[in-house]
Amino acid sequence: MNLTRDILDQQVVDRAGQRLGKVDGVILELRDGEPPRIAAIEVGPVTLARRIHPRLAAWVEWWLRRFGPRSDGTLRIPWSKVRAIGVDIRVDLVAEGTAARAWEEWLRDHVVRRIPGTPQ
Amino acid sequence: MRRYLEVALGIFTSIGGFLEVGAIATAAQAGAGFGFRLGWVLVLGTVCVIFLVEMSGRLSAVSKHTLQDAMRERFGAGFFLVTTIPGLIVDWLVLAAEIGGVALALQLVTGIGYQWWAFPVAIGSWLFLWKGNLRLVEDGVALLGLVALAFVVAAVRLHPPVHAVVAGLLPSLPPAEGTTYWFLAVSILGALISPYLFFFYSSGAIEGQWDENHIGSNRFTAIVGMSFGAVLAFGVMLAAAMVFHPRGIQVERYEQVALMLVEPLGRPGLYLFAAALAVTCFGATLEVALGRAYVFAQGFGWNYTLNSLPTNSARFSLVYTVMIGSAAVLIALGVDPLALTVFSMALTAVTLPLVTLPFIVLMNDPAYVGEYRNGWIGNAAVVGISLLASLIALVAIPLQLMGG
């Protein structure tokens, strides 16, 4: 397996096929005397911004904590939850309610559902 | 039988994506200003867009990735965030131009100024997306778009001189007004080769669950559909060349453009022009707004799909909502739709390589397309034409803005 080719920037989907986000970061665990191994994958705007510049990440984090619906939107998924790696990375989670969907749910409940005539 | 139906639908789809406000406006200006001389640019643009549309379908059918998914995956986060910004600006201006096209068509028929139509048009197109589904959008626009055949009928009725038309298919250096010539040339290329079309098309292929069996029909659809669109655009240029060029009329307003159908077709020509402009621009409004929503959703990994409720893809649905609403403001403020169209098409040409070059890399990567890799002709045509368009645009836009 090639970390940057097969894992990083891949689509993450939950048990039901709902999209959680992209793999914005990979967290490795360093172990004494043994090769490092993948501990978790991370999904979220702060992780994404950190890949451009740390200052951008700090600014995004501040902005999200100030105005975001809840937390800063970072979801860390333990590697043990990863079920399959193919076109998408399937994880053993339910997307609804996780940090990665905070904006989606806030916009759905506070904006989309309030637009008159929207099929519920 | 289902296969044939699929191909037919695909052809209709590409009419909606090919002929829109940009192609109509730039082809009309080219015909009025330079007769048949810019015909070769139409050919060049059509060849390039055939390759690119075919590639969009093939990439999705083989790799099961949309173009944007594959780009994010292959080129990473930095590339995605950096190229998204110019793409967003250009798409927003193009979207405003398309809304302006529909608004102007309504002005031609009702006499009420186009500014007043901006929001009704925006709300109408938004409702289509919010309530409808992809099939309805594609089929409706495609069938109604056949009214654009009026341009071809008009061109034939005007009896353009065949030898001059054929001579225009060969590249020629401009007469005296070089800047305008090159500016129009890149505007035509920008109008024909629209990145939103590839994002939209490849997303449609994924939503339609294409696989390797679709490669043949995809190629056929790309060639026939885009060529058909090109014939329509050519009709516009020929009609404009016959009606305006001999009289030395420069097309500066959409009302003038309508005259090119009034001369050969009489009074109904005005209504046919308005109908063709309205339907094709309406289709393009939907495609540009959706294309950008797909780019965001697939770039960030959000839920997206037109075939379920907006409540299941809130961020996706709100991206196209905000795009349409904010672009309409530009038209409501009274920005001249024709100038906006030609300018946004030239800007599209500048940004082309940002999409086409990484696209070509993907199409040569066995990890994505396996044995269905690009041939050298496709590679060379797309790289050559898009770089050429971008370079000429970079020179011609500042000159045009300074020279007026």
Chai-1 contact restraints between the chains, C-beta under 6 A:
chainA,res_idxA,chainB,res_idxB,connection_type,confidence,min_distance_angstrom,max_distance_angstrom,comment,restraint_id
A,D9,B,R72,contact,1.0,0.0,6.0,A-B,restraint_1
A,D9,B,E73,contact,1.0,0.0,6.0,A-B,restraint_2
A,D9,B,G76,contact,1.0,0.0,6.0,A-B,restraint_3
A,Q11,B,G301,contact,1.0,0.0,6.0,A-B,restraint_4
A,R19,B,G301,contact,1.0,0.0,6.0,A-B,restraint_5
A,R19,B,N303,contact,1.0,0.0,6.0,A-B,restraint_6
A,G21,B,G301,contact,1.0,0.0,6.0,A-B,restraint_7
A,K22,B,G301,contact,1.0,0.0,6.0,A-B,restraint_8
A,L48,B,A77,contact,1.0,0.0,6.0,A-B,restraint_9
A,R51,B,A77,contact,1.0,0.0,6.0,A-B,restraint_10
A,I52,B,G78,contact,1.0,0.0,6.0,A-B,restraint_11
A,V87,B,K64,contact,1.0,0.0,6.0,A-B,restraint_12
A,E104,B,A314,contact,1.0,0.0,6.0,A-B,restraint_13
A,E104,B,R315,contact,1.0,0.0,6.0,A-B,restraint_14
A,L107,B,A314,contact,1.0,0.0,6.0,A-B,restraint_15
A,L107,B,L318,contact,1.0,0.0,6.0,A-B,restraint_16
A,R108,B,T311,contact,1.0,0.0,6.0,A-B,restraint_17
A,R108,B,A314,contact,1.0,0.0,6.0,A-B,restraint_18
A,V112,B,P310,contact,1.0,0.0,6.0,A-B,restraint_19
A,V112,B,T311,contact,1.0,0.0,6.0,A-B,restraint_20
A,V112,B,A314,contact,1.0,0.0,6.0,A-B,restraint_21
A,T118,B,P310,contact,1.0,0.0,6.0,A-B,restraint_22
A,P119,B,L309,contact,1.0,0.0,6.0,A-B,restraint_23
